Amino acid sequence: MPGLLTRSDFFLLAKYSTDFYSGEPLRLLTLLANSDSVSHQSSAALTFAEITERDPRPVSTAVLAPIVRLLSSTDVQVQIFSAGALGNLAVNVENKSQIVEFGCLEPLSRLMFSSNIEVQTNVVGCITNLTTFEPNKTLIANSKILPSLIRLSKSRDIRVQRNASGAILNLTHNDENRKKLVSNGAIPILVKLLNVLDMDVQYYSTTALSNIAVDEQNRVLLSRTEPKFVGSLLKLLQSPSSKVKCQSVLALRNLASDEYFQLKIVEENGLQPLLELISSIPLLQSPVKYQRLSPNHNIKSNITLIEISDEKSVSFSQASITLITGAVACLRNISIHTQNESAILKQGAIEILAKLLRTEIDFNTMAEEEILSHTVNTIRNLFTSYNTNPQTSVKSNKKTVEINTETLAGAQHFPGAHVMLESIKHLLGRYLTRNETTLPINSSTFKETIKKPSSSLISETTACLAVLALHQDFVIKIVKNGICDQILMLALQMELVHTEVNETIMEIVGNSGAILGNILSRCGKIDEVKDWFLQNWNGVDEYFSMFLNVTVKGALGKQISGQKIENEIFGKIVGWSLIQILEDGDETLMSNIAKMRSLGPLEFILKNQRNMDFSNEIVYLAQFVVDK
């Protein structure tokens, strides 16, 4: 080719300002790329590698065509440079689809069988960049590239391992892609990569496995085939890399959705590192961009959507939030299994969780509520099977287990119990004092305000208290520290239910009623409860009346807030509370009950029991209370 520039000439031009993406320079590069001369091909490939590294702009097919031609060269150096050039262009979002649409996957898949490490590194690096674009993921997973990616992730070269494991991670965000990865044998290879000393490989493989563990069938497979998996993840919790720690704890959280892994994590001594993470991570105050993790146990919503991108690092504050959220979420899942309760309590979890509740977390509302949600639900789980009998049988996940409840013998046995209740009071107070709506309590002249910036969190907190209020030691503490006053305020939100279509407010009101019912049923047995009732009987009367009126209105065919509700539940809460108070025969209590306005709805129920839709139970409760 007479008149063509030499390789050195092209390199020097590319290094400075010449634009090779169009015009005469591109035409000359295309001629070199289409030449049969290896020297000419090498000049073109090196130039493309240089200009694309310096300026990976969006390009036309006129630029891609010569690069694809160079990928088919038999010369290793040309393969290295051209694959590197395509990988550079694949960083640009607009090029990601263009490269795949132009048919570049086929030559890339062929080059993945090269024995040259540099070729492998650049080719797999290009594929990793392509897999960050959502539409490309399924196309790549359905191509010949997928089995080669899995094969090359076992490479002895750390660069190839990084790129291959990164590409695999990016493919795990789709259900069908995960199935293909698993069926092609990705799981055992990724588990082995957890023990590679390179922190990037650890991060990619841990996150990929976390995503794979989203699917129940994959968790079952992991439980059957990878006995060392949990131990490897727990070791990574000690990693000096924040991002490795984050993904390890999130993988454990996903696994702990299943009974097997709930027990396995405890068996592998995983409680201590989890609690250490919760208690030692600094809660930074700098604002961060946070991705919400679902508070429920539906693991589908907990998928860790991480992929390789141009942002190479995670800020320390974001990593801290992810760590603490993942650790508490994992502990919450572990605490579901009743066989783990004793072990968790013996590790001092109550005190650690109590301090977390009390901490003035100041990230942003979403992050704060996620952490607090997991915390109160963990406490609830730990005391759900609490029983005053030394030995009891409970059913969990279709399996009956014997629980020694002597370890759960009362609130006084937990060093953190007092702090826990104070923390819950503090948490409720933060929401009760930031108020927009004024509601009555205790008397017609006493006013308190209630605002619900997070009604879902308050719902979970009151559900936790409803469990604690089943037990005498906690009842006394709840009354003494003022939580009862807060719960009464929340119960009086029944007034809001008539004006707002809000299912969560219904949950708060119902939970609060259950708490008060459990507490007031001990009026004749615990002096502190009796004193509280007598001091607050006007407010209690109003709460009783509101709940009973819901039952009456339900029988009249009126729906609250346009929702069909189990209207009798509210009446039954009040009815059974009154029965237990009256059965104690305390004259002072009976005298106060006789003056209550709430007797009106009960009398209405009795008078209209024949022509209205009242259940036998609610009629019995009304009759018993009125007769007494």
C-alpha positions as CSV (number, residue, x, y, z in Angstrom):
1,M,0.0,0.0,0.0
2,P,2.1,2.9,-1.2
3,G,1.7,6.2,0.5
4,L,0.3,4.8,3.7
5,L,1.7,6.1,7.0
6,T,3.9,3.8,9.0
7,R,2.9,2.2,12.3
8,S,5.0,4.8,14.2
9,D,3.4,7.6,12.2
10,F,-0.1,6.5,13.2
11,F,0.8,6.0,16.8
12,L,2.3,9.5,17.0
13,L,-0.8,11.1,15.3
14,A,-3.2,9.2,17.6
15,K,-1.2,10.2,20.7
16,Y,-1.9,13.9,19.9
17,S,-4.8,15.5,18.2
18,T,-5.7,13.7,15.0
19,D,-9.4,12.7,14.8
20,F,-9.4,9.1,13.5
21,Y,-13.1,8.7,14.0
22,S,-14.1,10.2,10.6
23,G,-12.8,11.4,7.3
24,E,-9.5,10.5,5.7
25,P,-7.8,9.2,8.9
26,L,-10.6,6.7,9.4
27,R,-10.5,5.7,5.7
28,L,-6.8,5.0,6.0
29,L,-7.2,3.0,9.2
30,T,-9.9,1.0,7.5
31,L,-7.6,0.2,4.6
32,L,-4.9,-1.0,7.0
33,A,-7.4,-3.1,8.9
34,N,-8.6,-4.8,5.7
35,S,-5.1,-5.5,4.6
36,D,-3.6,-9.0,4.6
37,S,-0.4,-7.6,6.0
38,V,0.0,-8.3,9.7
39,S,2.1,-5.2,10.0
40,H,-0.6,-3.0,8.6
41,Q,-3.2,-4.7,10.8
42,S,-1.0,-4.2,13.8
43,S,-0.7,-0.4,13.0
44,A,-4.5,-0.1,12.7
45,A,-5.1,-2.1,15.9
46,L,-2.6,-0.2,18.0
47,T,-4.0,3.1,16.7
48,F,-7.5,2.1,17.6
49,A,-6.4,1.0,21.0
50,E,-4.7,4.4,21.6
51,I,-7.5,6.7,20.4
52,T,-10.3,4.8,22.1
53,E,-8.5,4.9,25.4
54,R,-8.0,8.6,25.0
55,D,-11.5,9.4,23.7
56,P,-14.2,6.6,24.0
57,R,-16.9,8.7,22.3
58,P,-20.1,7.3,20.7
59,V,-19.1,5.9,17.3
60,S,-20.7,4.8,14.1
61,T,-20.6,1.4,12.4
62,A,-18.0,2.8,10.1
63,V,-15.6,2.8,13.2
64,L,-16.8,-0.6,14.4
65,A,-16.4,-2.4,11.1
66,P,-12.5,-2.2,10.9
67,I,-12.2,-3.1,14.6
68,V,-14.4,-6.2,14.1
69,R,-12.3,-7.1,11.0
70,L,-9.2,-6.9,13.2
71,L,-10.7,-9.2,15.8
72,S,-10.5,-12.0,13.2
73,S,-6.8,-11.5,12.6
74,T,-4.6,-14.5,13.3
75,D,-2.0,-12.3,14.9
76,V,-2.1,-12.3,18.7
77,Q,-0.9,-8.7,19.0
78,V,-3.6,-7.5,16.7
79,Q,-6.2,-9.5,18.7
80,I,-5.0,-7.9,21.9
81,F,-5.1,-4.3,20.6
82,S,-8.4,-4.7,18.8
83,A,-10.2,-6.4,21.7
84,G,-8.8,-3.6,24.0
85,A,-10.1,-0.9,21.6
86,L,-13.6,-2.5,21.6
87,G,-13.5,-2.7,25.3
88,N,-12.6,1.0,25.6
89,L,-15.6,1.9,23.3
90,A,-17.9,-0.4,25.4
91,V,-17.5,2.0,28.3
92,N,-19.7,4.5,26.5
93,V,-23.4,3.8,27.0
94,E,-24.4,4.6,23.4
95,N,-21.8,2.2,22.1
96,K,-22.9,-0.8,24.3
97,S,-25.9,-1.5,22.2
98,Q,-24.3,-0.6,19.0
99,I,-21.4,-3.1,19.5
100,V,-23.8,-6.0,20.1
101,E,-26.2,-5.1,17.3
102,F,-23.2,-4.9,14.9
103,G,-22.5,-8.6,15.6
104,C,-19.4,-8.3,17.7
105,L,-20.4,-11.1,20.2
106,E,-19.5,-13.8,17.7
107,P,-15.8,-12.8,17.2
108,L,-15.5,-12.1,20.9
109,S,-16.7,-15.5,21.8
110,R,-14.2,-17.1,19.4
111,L,-11.3,-15.1,21.0
112,M,-12.3,-16.4,24.5
113,F,-10.7,-19.7,23.4
114,S,-7.4,-18.0,22.9
115,S,-4.6,-19.4,25.0
116,N,-3.0,-15.9,25.3
117,I,-3.7,-14.3,28.7
118,E,-3.7,-10.8,27.3
119,V,-6.3,-11.6,24.7
120,Q,-8.4,-13.3,27.4
121,T,-8.1,-10.3,29.6
122,N,-9.2,-7.7,27.0
123,V,-11.9,-9.8,25.5
124,V,-13.5,-10.6,28.9
125,G,-13.0,-7.0,29.9
126,C,-15.0,-5.9,26.9
127,I,-17.8,-8.3,27.7
128,T,-17.9,-7.1,31.3
129,N,-18.5,-3.5,30.0
130,L,-21.2,-4.8,27.6
131,T,-23.0,-6.5,30.5
132,T,-23.6,-3.3,32.3
133,F,-26.2,-2.5,29.7
134,E,-29.5,-4.2,30.6
135,P,-30.7,-5.2,27.0
136,N,-27.3,-6.9,26.4
137,K,-27.5,-9.2,29.4
138,T,-30.0,-11.7,28.1
139,L,-28.4,-11.7,24.6
140,I,-25.0,-12.5,26.2
141,A,-26.5,-15.1,28.5
142,N,-28.1,-16.8,25.6
143,S,-24.9,-16.8,23.5
144,K,-21.8,-19.1,23.5
145,I,-20.1,-16.5,25.7
146,L,-21.7,-17.7,28.9
147,P,-20.0,-21.1,29.3
148,S,-16.7,-19.5,28.3
149,L,-17.1,-16.8,31.0
150,I,-17.7,-19.5,33.7
151,R,-14.7,-21.4,32.4
152,L,-12.4,-18.3,32.3
153,S,-13.4,-17.4,35.9
154,K,-11.2,-20.3,36.9
155,S,-8.2,-18.7,35.2
156,R,-4.9,-18.6,37.1
157,D,-4.5,-15.0,36.0
158,I,-6.1,-12.6,38.4
159,R,-7.1,-10.0,35.7
160,V,-9.0,-12.6,33.8
161,Q,-10.7,-13.8,37.0
162,R,-11.7,-10.2,37.9
163,N,-13.2,-9.5,34.5
164,A,-15.0,-12.9,34.2
165,S,-16.4,-12.8,37.8
166,G,-17.5,-9.2,37.2
167,A,-19.3,-10.1,34.0
168,I,-21.0,-13.0,35.7
169,L,-22.2,-10.7,38.5
170,N,-23.7,-8.4,35.9
171,L,-25.7,-11.3,34.5
172,T,-27.3,-12.2,37.8
173,H,-30.0,-9.5,37.8
174,N,-32.4,-11.5,35.6
175,D,-34.3,-14.7,36.7
176,E,-33.6,-16.6,33.5
177,N,-29.9,-15.6,33.4
178,R,-29.5,-16.9,36.9
179,K,-31.0,-20.2,35.9
180,K,-28.5,-20.4,33.0
181,L,-25.6,-19.6,35.2
182,V,-26.5,-22.2,37.7
183,S,-27.2,-24.9,35.1
184,N,-23.8,-24.1,33.6
185,G,-22.0,-24.8,36.9
186,A,-21.4,-21.3,38.1
187,I,-22.1,-21.9,41.8
188,P,-19.2,-24.1,42.8
189,I,-16.8,-21.9,40.9
190,L,-18.0,-18.7,42.5
191,V,-17.9,-20.3,46.0
192,K,-14.2,-21.2,45.4
193,L,-13.5,-17.6,44.2
194,L,-14.5,-16.4,47.7
195,N,-11.2,-17.7,48.9
196,V,-9.1,-15.9,46.3
197,L,-7.0,-13.2,48.0
198,D,-7.9,-10.5,45.5
199,M,-10.6,-8.2,47.0
200,D,-12.2,-7.4,43.7
201,V,-12.7,-11.1,42.9
202,Q,-14.1,-11.6,46.4
203,Y,-16.5,-8.7,45.9
204,Y,-17.8,-9.8,42.5
205,S,-18.2,-13.4,43.4
206,T,-19.8,-12.6,46.8
207,T,-22.3,-10.3,45.2
208,A,-23.1,-12.7,42.4
209,L,-23.8,-15.5,44.9
210,S,-25.9,-13.1,46.9
211,N,-28.0,-12.5,43.8
212,I,-28.2,-16.1,43.0
213,A,-29.4,-16.8,46.5
214,V,-32.4,-14.7,45.8
215,D,-34.1,-17.8,44.3
216,E,-35.3,-20.4,46.7
217,Q,-34.3,-23.3,44.5
218,N,-30.7,-22.0,44.4
219,R,-30.6,-21.7,48.2
220,V,-31.7,-25.3,48.4
221,L,-28.9,-26.2,46.0
222,L,-26.4,-24.2,48.0
223,S,-27.5,-26.0,51.2
224,R,-27.0,-29.4,49.6
225,T,-23.8,-28.9,47.7
226,E,-21.7,-26.1,49.4
227,P,-21.2,-26.9,53.1
228,K,-18.3,-24.4,53.4
229,F,-20.2,-21.5,51.8
230,V,-21.4,-19.9,55.1
231,G,-18.0,-20.3,56.7
232,S,-16.4,-18.5,53.7
233,L,-18.8,-15.6,54.0
234,L,-18.3,-15.2,57.7
235,K,-14.5,-15.0,57.1
236,L,-15.1,-12.2,54.6
237,L,-16.8,-10.2,57.4
238,Q,-13.3,-9.6,58.7
239,S,-12.1,-8.3,55.3
240,P,-10.3,-4.9,55.3
241,S,-12.5,-4.0,52.3
242,S,-15.8,-2.3,53.2
243,K,-17.4,-3.4,50.0
244,V,-16.5,-7.0,50.5
245,K,-17.9,-6.9,54.0
246,C,-21.1,-5.3,52.7
247,Q,-21.7,-7.9,50.1
248,S,-20.9,-10.8,52.5
249,V,-23.4,-9.6,55.0
250,L,-26.0,-9.1,52.3
251,A,-25.4,-12.6,51.0
252,L,-25.8,-14.0,54.6
253,R,-29.0,-12.0,54.9
254,N,-30.4,-13.5,51.7
255,L,-29.4,-17.1,52.8
256,A,-31.0,-16.6,56.2
257,S,-34.5,-16.5,54.6
258,D,-34.3,-20.3,54.8
259,E,-34.5,-22.4,57.9
260,Y,-31.4,-24.4,57.0
261,F,-29.2,-21.3,56.8
262,Q,-30.8,-19.7,59.9
263,L,-29.5,-22.6,61.9
264,K,-26.3,-22.9,59.9
265,I,-25.1,-19.4,60.5
266,V,-25.5,-19.8,64.2
267,E,-23.8,-23.2,64.1
268,E,-20.9,-21.6,62.3
269,N,-20.5,-19.0,65.1
270,G,-21.9,-16.3,62.9
271,L,-23.8,-14.4,65.7
272,Q,-20.7,-12.8,67.2
273,P,-19.4,-11.1,64.0
274,L,-22.9,-9.9,63.1
275,L,-23.5,-8.3,66.5
276,E,-20.0,-6.8,66.4
277,L,-20.8,-5.2,63.1
278,I,-24.1,-3.8,64.5
279,S,-22.4,-2.4,67.6
280,S,-19.2,-1.1,66.2
281,I,-20.1,0.6,62.8
282,P,-19.9,4.4,63.1
283,L,-23.3,5.9,62.2
284,L,-22.1,8.7,60.0
285,Q,-24.1,11.9,59.6
286,S,-23.1,12.8,56.1
287,P,-25.9,12.5,53.6
288,V,-25.7,9.6,51.2
289,K,-27.6,8.1,48.3
290,Y,-29.3,5.0,49.7
291,Q,-31.0,2.1,48.1
292,R,-33.9,0.8,50.3
293,L,-33.8,-2.9,51.3
294,S,-37.2,-4.4,51.9
295,P,-38.1,-4.9,55.6
296,N,-40.2,-8.0,55.0
297,H,-39.0,-11.6,54.6
298,N,-39.8,-11.8,50.9
299,I,-36.3,-12.5,49.6
300,K,-37.3,-11.5,46.1
301,S,-37.3,-7.9,47.1
302,N,-33.9,-8.2,48.8
303,I,-31.8,-8.8,45.6
304,T,-28.6,-6.9,45.7
305,L,-28.6,-5.1,42.4
306,I,-24.9,-4.4,42.1
307,E,-23.0,-4.3,38.8
308,I,-19.6,-3.3,37.5
309,S,-19.6,0.4,36.5
310,D,-17.3,3.2,35.9
311,E,-17.6,4.2,39.6
312,K,-14.8,2.1,41.2
313,S,-15.4,2.8,44.9
314,V,-18.2,3.0,47.4
315,S,-18.2,5.9,49.9
316,F,-17.4,4.9,53.5
317,S,-20.7,6.3,54.7
318,Q,-22.7,4.4,52.2
319,A,-20.8,1.2,53.0
320,S,-21.5,1.7,56.7
321,I,-25.2,2.1,56.1
322,T,-25.2,-1.1,53.9
323,L,-23.3,-3.0,56.5
324,I,-25.4,-2.1,59.5
325,T,-28.7,-2.6,57.5
326,G,-27.5,-6.0,56.2
327,A,-26.3,-7.2,59.6
328,V,-29.5,-6.3,61.4
329,A,-31.6,-7.7,58.5
330,C,-29.6,-11.0,58.7
331,L,-30.1,-11.1,62.5
332,R,-33.8,-10.5,62.0
333,N,-34.0,-13.5,59.6
334,I,-32.0,-15.7,62.0
335,S,-34.2,-14.7,64.9
336,I,-37.2,-16.2,63.1
337,H,-36.1,-19.7,64.0
338,T,-37.1,-20.4,67.6
339,Q,-34.1,-22.6,68.1
340,N,-31.8,-19.6,67.7
341,E,-33.5,-17.4,70.3
342,S,-31.5,-18.6,73.3
343,A,-28.2,-18.3,71.5
344,I,-29.0,-14.7,70.3
345,L,-30.1,-13.6,73.7
346,K,-27.0,-15.1,75.4
347,Q,-24.8,-13.0,73.0
348,G,-26.3,-9.8,74.5
349,A,-28.3,-9.0,71.5
350,I,-31.0,-7.1,73.4
351,E,-28.6,-4.5,74.8
352,I,-27.0,-4.0,71.4
353,L,-30.4,-3.7,69.6
354,A,-31.6,-1.3,72.3
355,K,-28.7,1.0,71.9
356,L,-29.2,1.0,68.1
357,L,-32.9,2.0,68.7
358,R,-31.8,4.8,70.9
359,T,-29.1,6.1,68.6
360,E,-30.0,9.4,66.9
361,I,-29.4,8.0,63.4
362,D,-29.1,10.9,61.0
363,F,-28.5,9.5,57.6
364,N,-31.8,10.0,55.8
365,T,-35.3,8.9,56.6
366,M,-35.2,5.8,54.3
367,A,-32.0,4.4,55.7
368,E,-33.0,5.2,59.3
369,E,-36.3,3.5,59.0
370,E,-34.9,0.4,57.3
371,I,-32.5,-0.1,60.2
372,L,-35.0,0.6,62.9
373,S,-37.6,-1.7,61.2
374,H,-35.3,-4.7,61.2
375,T,-34.3,-3.9,64.8
376,V,-37.9,-3.8,66.3
377,N,-38.8,-6.9,64.3
378,T,-35.8,-8.8,65.6
379,I,-36.8,-7.9,69.2
380,R,-40.4,-9.1,68.4
381,N,-39.1,-12.4,67.0
382,L,-37.0,-13.0,70.0
383,F,-39.9,-12.7,72.4
384,T,-42.7,-14.2,70.3
385,S,-42.3,-17.7,71.8
386,Y,-41.6,-16.4,75.3
387,N,-43.7,-18.4,77.8
388,T,-43.9,-18.6,81.5
389,N,-43.8,-22.4,81.4
390,P,-40.3,-24.0,81.6
391,Q,-41.0,-26.2,78.6
392,T,-43.2,-25.5,75.7
393,S,-43.7,-26.8,72.1
394,V,-43.9,-24.3,69.2
395,K,-44.2,-24.9,65.5
396,S,-41.8,-23.2,63.2
397,N,-41.6,-23.8,59.4
398,K,-43.6,-27.1,59.7
399,K,-41.3,-28.4,62.4
400,T,-42.1,-28.8,66.0
401,V,-39.3,-28.0,68.4
402,E,-38.9,-28.0,72.2
403,I,-38.0,-24.6,73.6
404,N,-36.5,-24.2,77.1
405,T,-38.1,-21.0,78.2
406,E,-36.2,-20.9,81.5
407,T,-33.8,-18.7,79.5
408,L,-36.7,-16.4,78.8
409,A,-37.9,-16.2,82.4
410,G,-38.5,-12.5,82.5
411,A,-37.4,-9.0,81.6
412,Q,-35.2,-8.8,84.6
413,H,-32.9,-11.6,83.1
414,F,-31.8,-9.3,80.2
415,P,-29.3,-6.6,81.0
416,G,-30.6,-4.6,78.1
417,A,-34.4,-4.9,78.8
418,H,-34.7,-1.6,80.5
419,V,-32.7,0.2,77.8
420,M,-34.7,-1.6,75.2
421,L,-38.0,-0.3,76.5
422,E,-36.6,3.2,77.1
423,S,-35.3,3.1,73.5
424,I,-38.8,2.1,72.2
425,K,-40.3,4.9,74.2
426,H,-37.7,7.2,72.7
427,L,-38.5,6.0,69.2
428,L,-42.2,6.4,69.7
429,G,-41.6,9.8,71.2
430,R,-39.7,11.0,68.1
431,Y,-42.8,10.4,66.0
432,L,-45.4,11.5,68.5
433,T,-43.9,14.9,69.1
434,R,-43.6,15.8,65.4
435,N,-47.2,16.4,65.0
436,E,-49.9,17.7,62.7
437,T,-53.1,16.3,64.1
438,T,-54.5,17.1,67.6
439,L,-56.4,14.3,69.4
440,P,-57.8,14.1,73.0
441,I,-56.4,11.9,75.7
442,N,-57.2,11.3,79.4
443,S,-59.7,14.1,79.6
444,S,-61.6,16.6,77.4
445,T,-59.1,19.3,78.2
446,F,-55.8,17.4,77.8
447,K,-54.4,17.6,74.3
448,E,-51.6,15.8,72.6
449,T,-50.4,15.8,69.1
450,I,-49.6,12.9,66.8
451,K,-47.8,12.8,63.5
452,K,-47.0,9.7,61.5
453,P,-44.0,10.4,59.3
454,S,-43.6,6.6,59.1
455,S,-46.7,4.8,60.0
456,S,-45.2,1.5,58.8
457,L,-42.4,1.8,61.3
458,I,-44.9,2.7,64.1
459,S,-47.0,-0.3,63.1
460,E,-44.0,-2.6,63.4
461,T,-43.0,-1.1,66.7
462,T,-46.5,-1.5,68.2
463,A,-46.6,-5.1,67.0
464,C,-43.3,-5.7,68.9
465,L,-44.8,-4.1,72.0
466,A,-47.9,-6.2,71.7
467,V,-45.7,-9.3,72.1
468,L,-43.8,-7.8,75.0
469,A,-47.1,-6.8,76.7
470,L,-48.0,-10.5,77.0
471,H,-45.5,-10.9,79.8
472,Q,-45.8,-9.5,83.3
473,D,-42.3,-8.2,83.8
474,F,-42.6,-6.2,80.7
475,V,-46.1,-5.0,81.5
476,I,-44.8,-3.3,84.7
477,K,-41.9,-1.7,82.9
478,I,-44.2,-0.5,80.0
479,V,-46.5,1.2,82.5
480,K,-43.8,2.7,84.7
481,N,-41.8,4.3,81.9
482,G,-44.7,6.0,80.2
483,I,-45.1,3.9,77.1
484,C,-48.7,3.2,78.1
485,D,-49.4,6.9,77.6
486,Q,-48.0,6.8,74.1
487,I,-49.9,3.7,73.2
488,L,-53.1,5.2,74.4
489,M,-52.5,8.2,72.1
490,L,-51.9,5.8,69.2
491,A,-55.1,3.9,70.0
492,L,-57.0,7.1,69.8
493,Q,-56.0,7.4,66.2
494,M,-59.2,5.4,65.5
495,E,-60.7,8.9,65.0
496,L,-58.3,9.3,62.0
497,V,-59.4,5.9,60.5
498,H,-62.8,7.4,59.8
499,T,-61.3,10.1,57.6
500,E,-58.2,8.5,56.0
501,V,-57.9,5.5,53.7
502,N,-54.8,4.1,55.4
503,E,-54.4,0.5,56.1
504,T,-51.3,1.0,58.2
505,I,-53.1,3.3,60.6
506,M,-55.5,0.5,61.1
507,E,-52.6,-1.7,62.0
508,I,-51.3,0.8,64.5
509,V,-54.7,1.2,66.1
510,G,-55.2,-2.5,66.3
511,N,-51.8,-3.2,67.7
512,S,-52.2,-0.4,70.2
513,G,-55.5,-1.8,71.3
514,A,-54.0,-5.3,71.7
515,I,-51.2,-3.8,73.9
516,L,-53.7,-2.0,76.1
517,G,-55.9,-5.0,76.2
518,N,-53.0,-7.2,77.4
519,I,-52.0,-4.6,80.0
520,L,-55.4,-3.7,81.3
521,S,-56.3,-7.4,81.8
522,R,-53.9,-7.3,84.7
523,C,-55.5,-4.4,86.4
524,G,-56.7,-6.5,89.4
525,K,-53.3,-8.2,89.7
526,I,-50.7,-5.5,89.3
527,D,-51.0,-2.3,91.3
528,E,-49.0,-0.3,88.8
529,V,-51.5,-1.2,86.1
530,K,-54.5,-0.4,88.3
531,D,-53.1,3.0,89.2
532,W,-52.5,3.8,85.6
533,F,-56.0,2.8,84.7
534,L,-57.6,5.0,87.4
535,Q,-55.4,8.0,86.5
536,N,-56.2,7.7,82.8
537,W,-59.7,6.2,82.9
538,N,-61.3,9.0,80.8
539,G,-58.8,8.4,78.0
540,V,-59.3,4.6,78.3
541,D,-63.1,5.1,78.2
542,E,-62.7,7.0,75.0
543,Y,-60.5,4.3,73.5
544,F,-63.0,1.7,74.6
545,S,-65.9,3.7,73.0
546,M,-64.0,4.2,69.7
547,F,-63.3,0.5,69.4
548,L,-66.8,-0.6,70.3
549,N,-68.3,1.9,67.9
550,V,-66.3,0.3,65.1
551,T,-68.0,-3.0,65.8
552,V,-71.4,-1.3,65.9
553,K,-70.9,0.6,62.7
554,G,-69.7,-2.6,61.0
555,A,-72.9,-4.4,62.0
556,L,-74.8,-1.4,60.6
557,G,-73.1,-2.0,57.2
558,K,-70.8,1.0,57.4
559,Q,-67.3,0.6,56.2
560,I,-64.4,2.5,57.7
561,S,-62.5,4.6,55.1
562,G,-64.1,2.6,52.3
563,Q,-62.4,-0.5,53.5
564,K,-64.0,-3.8,54.5
565,I,-62.5,-4.6,57.9
566,E,-62.9,-7.2,60.5
567,N,-65.0,-4.8,62.6
568,E,-65.6,-7.1,65.5
569,I,-61.9,-7.5,66.3
570,F,-61.9,-4.1,67.9
571,G,-64.9,-4.8,70.0
572,K,-63.5,-8.2,71.1
573,I,-60.3,-6.5,72.3
574,V,-62.3,-4.2,74.6
575,G,-64.8,-7.0,75.6
576,W,-62.2,-9.4,76.8
577,S,-60.2,-6.6,78.5
578,L,-63.3,-5.6,80.5
579,I,-64.2,-9.2,81.4
580,Q,-60.7,-9.8,82.9
581,I,-60.9,-6.6,84.8
582,L,-64.3,-7.4,86.2
583,E,-63.5,-11.0,87.0
584,D,-60.9,-9.8,89.6
585,G,-63.8,-8.2,91.5
586,D,-62.0,-5.0,92.5
587,E,-64.7,-2.6,93.6
588,T,-62.8,0.5,92.6
589,L,-62.3,-0.7,89.1
590,M,-65.9,-1.9,88.8
591,S,-67.1,1.5,90.0
592,N,-65.1,3.3,87.4
593,I,-66.2,0.9,84.6
594,A,-69.9,1.5,85.6
595,K,-69.4,5.2,84.8
596,M,-67.9,4.7,81.4
597,R,-69.5,5.9,78.2
598,S,-68.3,2.7,76.5
599,L,-71.1,0.8,78.1
600,G,-73.5,2.5,75.6
601,P,-72.3,0.6,72.6
602,L,-72.4,-2.7,74.6
603,E,-76.0,-2.1,75.5
604,F,-76.8,-1.3,71.9
605,I,-75.3,-4.6,70.9
606,L,-77.5,-6.5,73.4
607,K,-80.7,-4.6,72.3
608,N,-80.1,-5.3,68.6
609,Q,-78.5,-8.7,68.7
610,R,-81.5,-10.4,67.0
611,N,-81.9,-8.1,64.0
612,M,-78.2,-7.2,63.4
613,D,-75.2,-9.1,62.3
614,F,-73.3,-9.6,65.6
615,S,-71.4,-12.8,66.4
616,N,-72.2,-15.0,69.4
617,E,-68.9,-14.1,70.9
618,I,-69.4,-10.3,70.8
619,V,-72.9,-10.7,72.2
620,Y,-71.5,-12.9,75.0
621,L,-68.9,-10.4,75.9
622,A,-71.4,-7.5,75.9
623,Q,-73.8,-9.5,78.1
624,F,-71.1,-10.5,80.6
625,V,-69.9,-6.9,81.0
626,V,-73.3,-5.4,81.3
627,D,-74.4,-8.0,83.8
628,K,-71.4,-7.4,86.0
